[in-house]
Amino acid sequence: VFAWVSCPCSAVLPCLCTSASRTPSDVMEGFPPVVCPSSSSYSPSCTRLKVSSIQEFPAQCLRDVLAAPRFSCLSGSQLPSLVVLACCTGISSTWLQRRAVKPVCKWYATHRLRRFSSRPTSYTHPCNQLSLRAHGNVDLLAAPEEQSTTSTIQEQLEIMQAELSQMRSDLTGLRQQMSRVPLHFSVGQYNILAGYLGNNMEPWFLYGVDMPNERRNAIIERHELQDSAGNYVNFGWPSYASGLLSEDEIHKVEQVHKEHFAWDRRKGKLVEVIQNLDVDLLSLVECDHYEDHFQPALTAMGYDSIWHQRPRSTSQDGCCIAWRRSCFELLASDVVEYADSYDRNVKKLVRDRIALLSLMRSRVTEDVICFVSTHLARNPEHVQRDSLRGRQIGQVIRGISDFVQKYHVEDVPCVLTGDLNATHFERLLGIASVAALLRQDASVHPFVFDCKDMPSRATSVTTARQMRLDAILHQGKYMDLVEACDLPVLSVKDPIPNDRHPSDHVPIKATFRLRTKLEITQQSALEWYLRLAERGSFHALSAQELRDAFTLYNHSGSGFITAGRVREAIASVMGTTVAGPEEMDRVLAKLPPSDMDLPTFVDAFKKATVHMGMPGMEDIRATFEFFDTNENGFLELCEMQAMFRECSPVAVPDDEIERLFHQINSAHDGQISMEEYTQHITKVWVSKFTG
């Protein structure tokens, strides 16, 4: 009766092939009845009407079927009848092509609707069904049972979309709630033992053989022996150990290297250690293989990271800072390259180590933290090198000050991490602070006077040393240490690296809680009282912090603390159990009997500080003893010049040092006493920080 013919537009154009001798009823003969799905207002009575002839099927219903604004489904076996009806009721083939037969039906028309005249009327393929959509396109649909599944999926998608919308709303509310809670964050520090430095054939390792101090010292002496031209005489392994180690011992050292020091054996374990450390901010020092190993591994663990290489040409390692991207975002970063000395031969500064500085912002609370990673000069057993390490600390403190000023975030808390390669961190801080304060124009960050250490066991245990070298230092004024990791108990009998620890250092971890603005102000008010009570000195107070503390005491907001209200104000801040009556009387005796305003409040603090000494005075006194090289109890001009030459973060001319020496030496006897030394530094500190 008819045939399917392909058209140039890749649609399928149904063409009716009839003869003059055929009637419309004859045309319908052999085709199944057509169910009218129309709900046309023109013929409402024909809804779901079964028709078997042209006369019984209203033309308007057919048009409604093809242009229905709702989904209407006809089985594939009814399509030939529909085509016949369309043609017989005067619907042009062009209109039918545009409205009913589109490219989406090409596969269906090609594979399923050919030669319907050869099919019996009872034939219905279970997968053949057409959808007449609002735009009139014919599309493939599933069988009735599959259509039901599709509806179920659509319902599930709608439910999932509603749930997703609710989750987004809940997340917004949770973020708002968390932003009102003080930020808690964890910090990790790990010296990973660089791949190119992990070598058991170095004299400070040599695991696998008995190595008493006398034997090791002899090996180190041969290792460092140089000729008159400065060339190493016994260069390379095992030449420097030849004659001191037997062949069996040399073989044993090499075997231990393959088992515990080789990079291929350690690199996977290092990533596992970092993953198990599970911190929000991470410092990796002595870090090489950054681009090909650590960066991809950190990214896979949910961290973003930055890395900077040491400036020495022969060094491949550097410092890396990583942060959990769901917790923090990087605002800015910078690098401090330590100037260790000046080479007069090449007229250049000798630079070896670095500090990597960053500003991190919490994604939840938007608090900003200055986070620093560094690795100081090696050989911690050489105490005389503390002057160099103190110089490096002075440079990083100066760098931090310039860094936060550049980005106008001078009041953000600071955390400094790294391998400090020293056994007395306080001595380094004291050296750095003295070198900066003695030159009153030097840039000094309060961190150096408000630095708190996280206690821990030894972090590096080898056959040659058992020392605590790694540190996480923080500003006590801005944050509280709420948890410190429990390090494993290590022994020189089982040195690291070994099967369990892939580096010659173990990582350390600390968790901090940022203080609120009110808590910081309360601490400032407490510090003011403790300074006047001569009970201790914990934090450096700036002029702004003293103003905040005064506001806390000044309940009425009048600008004055009345004599009758001073005792009550102190008790409200300190608590009745902290400040006793006798002590409070001593403090009140130092204040004027009349009402106390802000200048009087600040002046009382300054006088108490000068009398008592600045924070960290024990460290300051330790530096005096460190620089008193002839141990006569005084600093002479040559000793002071050596101090600036070795420890100052910036070069200081000799004539300036000499003027400063005579300024400190108030007795004019050519030597500076401990008392003159501490008084001068305290006065500089007070003028700098309290205004």
C-alpha positions, 0 to 999 in steps of 0.5 A, a space after each residue: 500500500 505504501 513505502 518508506 522513502 529517504 529524503 535529502 534532509 536525513 528525515 524519513 518522508 512517508 509517501 502514500 502510494 494509492 490507486 484510484 480504484 482503492 477507497 479510504 476504507 480499503 486503504 485502512 484494511 489490514 491495519 490495526 485500529 488507531 486509538 485517538 489520544 486527543 483531548 481536543 476541544 473540537 471533538 471531546 467525545 473522541 478521547 480514547 476512541 477506537 476508530 477503524 475507518 477514515 470516516 470515524 477519525 476526526 481530522 482535527 484529532 489527528 492534527 491534535 495528535 501531531 501537535 499535542 502540547 502533552 506527551 502522546 504515545 502510539 504503538 509502532 504498529 499504529 504508525 502506518 494507520 496514522 500515516 494513511 489517515 493523515 494523507 487521506 484527511 488532507 494533511 500534506 506530506 511536507 507538513 507531516 515531514 516537518 511535524 512528525 518525522 524527524 532525524 531522531 527517528 532515522 534509525 527507527 524508520 530504517 530498521 523497524 518501519 520498513 515494509 509494514 505492508 508485509 507485516 500482519 496487523 497483529 505484529 507489534 515489536 516490544 521496543 517500538 513506540 513513538 512519542 509525539 512531543 509538543 513540537 511534533 517530533 517523533 521520538 523513540 520511547 521505551 516499552 510500557 514497562 521501560 516507560 514506567 522505569 523512566 518515570 521512576 528515574 525522573 521522580 528519583 532525580 527530582 527527589 535528589 535535586 530537592 535533597 541537593 538543594 536542602 544540603 546546600 542550604 544546610 551547608 550554608 548554615 553550617 558554614 555560618 555557624 562554624 565561622 562563629 567558632 574559634 578556628 582549630 587547625 593542625 600543623 605538621 613539620 617533617 624533614 624527609 631526608 632528601 633523596 640525593 642526601 639519603 646515603 648511608 655511606 656518609 660518615 654521620 651515618 654508617 649504619 650496620 657497623 660498630 661505631 664508637 666516637 673515637 672511630 667515627 671522629 677518625 673517619 670524619 677527620 679523613 673525610 674532611 681532610 683537604 690539601 693546600 689548594 682546598 681539594 679533598 684528599 680522600 674524596 668519595 666512598 669508600 676511599 675516606 674509610 679505607 683502612 678504618 673499615 674492613 671489607 666486610 664492614 664496607 659491604 654491610 654499610 652498602 647493604 643497609 643503604 640498599 635496604 633503608 636509604 635508597 630513594 626507591 625504598 623510601 619514597 612510598 613510605 614517606 607519602 604514607 607518613 605524610 598521609 597518616 600525619 593528617 594535618 591542615 598546614 604542612 612544612 616539608 624541609 630538605 625536600 627534593 623530588 617535588 615536581 615528580 613525586 611530592 606535588 602529585 602525591 600531595 594533590 591526590 591527598 587533597 593538598 595544594 602546595 608551593 616549593 622553593 629550592 635552596 640557592 646553593 648551586 649544588 643543592 637540589 632540595 628546598 622547603 615546601 608548604 602544603 595546605 589542605 585545600 578544603 580548609 585554607 587558601 593561599 593569599 601570598 608567599 615570599 622567600 627569604 634567602 639567608 645571607 650567611 657571609 660575604 665572600 670577598 674573593 668573588 664579592 658576593 654574599 654566600 647564600 645557602 638556606 632559605 625560609 618560605 613564607 606564606 599567608 593562609 586564609 581559612 575558608 570557613 572563618 576567614 582568619 589569616 595566618 602567617 605560616 613559615 617553613 625553614 631549614 637552618 644551618 647544619 651541624 647542631 652539635 657545633 654550638 659555635 654555629 648557633 651564631 650563624 643560625 641566630 643570624 638566620 633567625 634574625 633574617 627570617 624575623 625581619 622577613 616576616 615583618 616586611 612580609 606582613 607589612 607589605 600585605 597590611 596584615 601586621 596583626 595576624 598570628 605567626 607560626 614558624 616551623 622547620 628543622 632548626 638544627 639547634 638544641 637550644 631554640 631559645 638561644 637562637 631567638 635571643 641572638 636574633 632579638 638582641 641583634 635586631 634591638 641593638 640597632 633601633 632602626 631594624 625591623 623587628 616582628 613581635 613574634 621573636 618576643 612572644 614565641 612559644 615552643 611545642 615540647 617534644 621528644 628527640 626528633 632525630 636519632 642516628 648512631 651519631 646523635 639523639 637530638 630534638 631539632 624540629 620545632 613548631 613555634 607559635 605566638 602565644 598571644 594569638 593562639 593556644 596549643 591544644 594538642 601535641 603529638 606523642 612521638 615514638 621512643 627512639 634509640 641509637 640502637 635502632 637508628 632511623 631511617 629503618 623499616 618503620 621510619 623512612 627518614 632520619 627525622 620523625 614528623 611532629 604535629 600540633 593542634 592550635 586554637 585561635 583566640 577571640 578578640 575578647 580573649 586577646 584583650 583579656 590576656 593584655 589586661 592580665 599582662 598589664 596587671 602581672 607586670 605591675 605585680 612583678 609576677 612575670 612577663 609573658 607577652 609583648 604589648 603594643 600600644 594598641 593592645 594597651 589601649 584595648 586593655 584599658 578599655 576592658 578596665 574602663 567599664 563605664 567608658 568615661 575614659 578614666 578608671 576611678 580609684 574606687 573602681 580599680 580594685 573591682 576592675 582588676 578583680 573582674 579581669 583577674 578573678 578573686 582567686 588570682 589576685 590576692 588583697 596584699 598583692 592588689 594593694 601593692 599594685 594600687 600603690 604604684 598608681 596615682 590616687 586620683 582617677 587614672 586615664 590612658 596615658 597614666 595606664 600606659 606609663 605605669 606599664 612602661 615603668 614596670 617593664 623597665 624595672 622588671 625587664 622585657 619578656 624573654 630576659 633570660 634569653 637576653 642574658 644567655 646571649 650576653 654570655 654567648 658573646 662574652 668569648 673571653 668569659 670575663 663577665 663584660 662585653 668589649 668592643 671587639 666582642 660586640 663587633 664580632 656579634 654584629 658581624 656574625 649575627 646581625 641580619 643586616 651589615 652594620 658599619 664598624 663606626 656605627 657599632 662603636 657609637 652604639 657601644 659607647 651609648 650602652 656603656 653608661 659607666 664609660 669604663 670601656 666595657 659593657 656590663 650585664 646590667 648596662 646590656 639588659 637595661 639598654 635592650 629593655 628601653 629600646 624594646 619599650 620604646 618600640 612596642 609601647 610607643 
